[in-house]
Amino acid sequence: EGTKIDIVVPSDYLVERFIAEDLLAELDFSNIPNFKYVEKAAQNRTFDPENKYSVPYFIGTVGIVYNTKLVDDPVDSWGILWNEKYSKKIMMYDSIRDSIMVTLAYLGYDINSVNPDELAEAGELLLKQKPLVRGYGADNIKDDMVGGSVALAIDYSGSAVQAIMENEDLSYVVPKEGSNVWMDNFVVLKSSANKEAAERFINFMCDPEVAARNSEFVGYTTPNEAALEYVDEEFTSNSAYTIPDDVLERCKYFKDLGDNMQLYNDVWMKIKTSA
């Protein structure tokens, strides 16, 4: 309230929250004709079933980036992150939702679980893993992977794209147990004083050639189907850039957990403060 911001780019579960909090304006798609280029699979998602409020911007996954020269086991399961063979060569993401999500998926539970017993089990498994972990990182994960000091790491697909381009020994996989697929979206605040201009800017960003250049610059996958024609093969051939249908089928979007987020905070606090 009182902000001069027109456009925000939240992730999927935040769009859901913003809609519930009545913060977003319904979009006038006559000002966004380039929406037609957004692939059908990216439209009408659970967080905005009719795309009344949001336009997909980037899509990606959370997976494992690994060094093929340092890892000689199959990388097809989250379980490899608990393999003592790679002790102190494993990086976890310093993110409550992501690290707990990985563990819930590995255990066969819903990645949005709010079951206290399931979360406690995930927490115990993360505590068991902690002695094997080199660190809990974020932006430094890419540099550590490129430099070869780490063999395995949880990472976002876009960051992995850049890492693979800098070190050809790296590869990326979404494990068989499934993972989080996320989508960043353009939305316009209900308080915007420039709604039409905001919508026309979103339309510009959805132009296929613009979307392609932007995708290459950032490294994340565009959900703009027509843009892929303009994206350089250096990206489209990258294992982290493309998201095959079978990968999407085993991934889920995060849900807004509301007050249940405290359950996750409690689990994470125990992990981060343990010796």
C-alpha positions, -999 to 999 in steps of 0.1 A, spaced: 0 0 0 14 34 -10 40 19 -32 49 33 -66 57 -2 -79 36 -15 -108 51 -49 -117 63 -76 -94 79 -109 -104 69 -135 -77 73 -172 -78 42 -195 -81 33 -199 -44 37 -162 -38 12 -155 -66 -12 -177 -48 -6 -158 -16 -9 -124 -33 -42 -134 -49 -55 -145 -15 -45 -112 0 -62 -93 -28 -30 -75 -38 -32 -81 -76 -50 -65 -105 -68 -87 -130 -49 -84 -162 -64 -70 -195 -50 -95 -220 -60 -72 -249 -28 -53 -239 -8 -86 -238 -14 -103 -271 20 -120 -269 6 -142 -242 -4 -165 -270 32 -175 -273 33 -189 -237 32 -227 -240 0 -244 -229 17 -264 -202 27 -232 -184 -8 -218 -184 -36 -222 -160 -15 -236 -132 -29 -243 -97 -17 -211 -82 -36 -190 -108 -60 -215 -126 -73 -191 -153 -42 -168 -155 -64 -139 -145 -35 -123 -126 -2 -137 -139 19 -142 -170 47 -168 -169 82 -154 -171 107 -181 -164 104 -218 -154 130 -240 -138 137 -270 -115 157 -278 -85 181 -307 -91 216 -320 -86 246 -305 -105 275 -328 -104 311 -332 -116 314 -362 -139 351 -365 -132 346 -367 -94 314 -388 -92 315 -423 -105 282 -435 -92 249 -431 -111 233 -397 -102 196 -406 -105 185 -403 -68 186 -377 -41 201 -405 -20 236 -398 -34 237 -367 -12 239 -391 17 267 -412 2 297 -411 26 320 -416 -3 315 -379 -12 320 -366 23 328 -329 24 323 -328 -14 285 -321 -11 269 -287 -10 233 -282 2 212 -252 -6 209 -227 23 171 -226 18 145 -240 42 120 -251 15 145 -265 -10 167 -286 14 137 -300 32 119 -306 -1 148 -327 -13 146 -348 18 108 -352 17 110 -363 -20 138 -388 -12 116 -403 16 87 -405 -8 66 -378 8 48 -348 -7 72 -319 -11 45 -297 4 39 -319 34 28 -303 67 27 -337 85 48 -332 117 60 -368 117 71 -366 81 89 -333 87 106 -347 118 118 -377 98 132 -354 71 149 -333 98 166 -364 113 178 -374 79 193 -339 73 210 -341 107 225 -374 97 238 -359 65 253 -328 81 288 -343 88 291 -351 51 282 -316 39 309 -291 29 285 -262 35 250 -247 30 254 -223 1 236 -202 -24 254 -180 -49 287 -196 -41 275 -231 -53 282 -223 -89 317 -211 -83 325 -241 -61 312 -265 -87 330 -247 -116 363 -247 -95 361 -284 -88 361 -281 -50 326 -297 -48 314 -329 -64 277 -327 -59 253 -298 -51 217 -289 -50 211 -261 -74 186 -242 -94 185 -252 -131 194 -217 -143 225 -215 -121 234 -250 -133 232 -238 -169 258 -212 -163 281 -236 -144 279 -262 -171 289 -236 -197 320 -227 -176 330 -263 -169 322 -290 -194 327 -317 -168 295 -307 -150 261 -321 -157 226 -316 -141 198 -340 -133 164 -340 -116 163 -372 -95 138 -400 -101 120 -392 -68 109 -359 -82 115 -323 -72 102 -288 -72 93 -271 -105 89 -234 -101 77 -206 -122 84 -168 -119 56 -147 -131 47 -111 -141 19 -96 -120 5 -61 -117 -3 -47 -83 -38 -35 -77 -23 -3 -64 -6 4 -97 -12 38 -112 1 27 -146 -18 -6 -152 -20 -3 -190 16 7 -194 26 -22 -171 6 -47 -192 22 -33 -224 57 -38 -208 48 -74 -200 37 -78 -236 71 -65 -248 88 -90 -225 67 -118 -241 79 -109 -276 96 -141 -288 129 -125 -297 130 -104 -266 121 -134 -244 149 -154 -261 176 -128 -255 164 -124 -219 165 -161 -214 201 -164 -227 212 -135 -205 197 -149 -173 202 -186 -181 168 -197 -171 143 -215 -194 116 -194 -211 81 -208 -211 76 -188 -244 73 -215 -270 80 -192 -299 111 -178 -282 129 -212 -283 133 -208 -321 157 -179 -313 175 -193 -283 211 -204 -291 218 -241 -293 244 -236 -266 215 -233 -243 189 -257 -258 215 -285 -257 224 -278 -221 211 -306 -197 199 -279 -172 181 -257 -197 157 -281 -212 129 -296 -191 117 -329 -207 80 -339 -202 90 -368 -180 108 -345 -157 78 -322 -154 56 -351 -147 75 -360 -115 79 -324 -102 54 -303 -82 50 -266 -75 55 -253 -40 23 -243 -22 20 -214 2 22 -231 36 7 -202 56 12 -207 93 25 -243 87 57 -227 76 67 -226 112 70 -264 112 97 -260 85 114 -232 104 116 -254 135 132 -283 116 157 -260 98 167 -243 131 176 -277 146 198 -285 116 216 -252 114 223 -250 151 234 -286 156 271 -292 163 
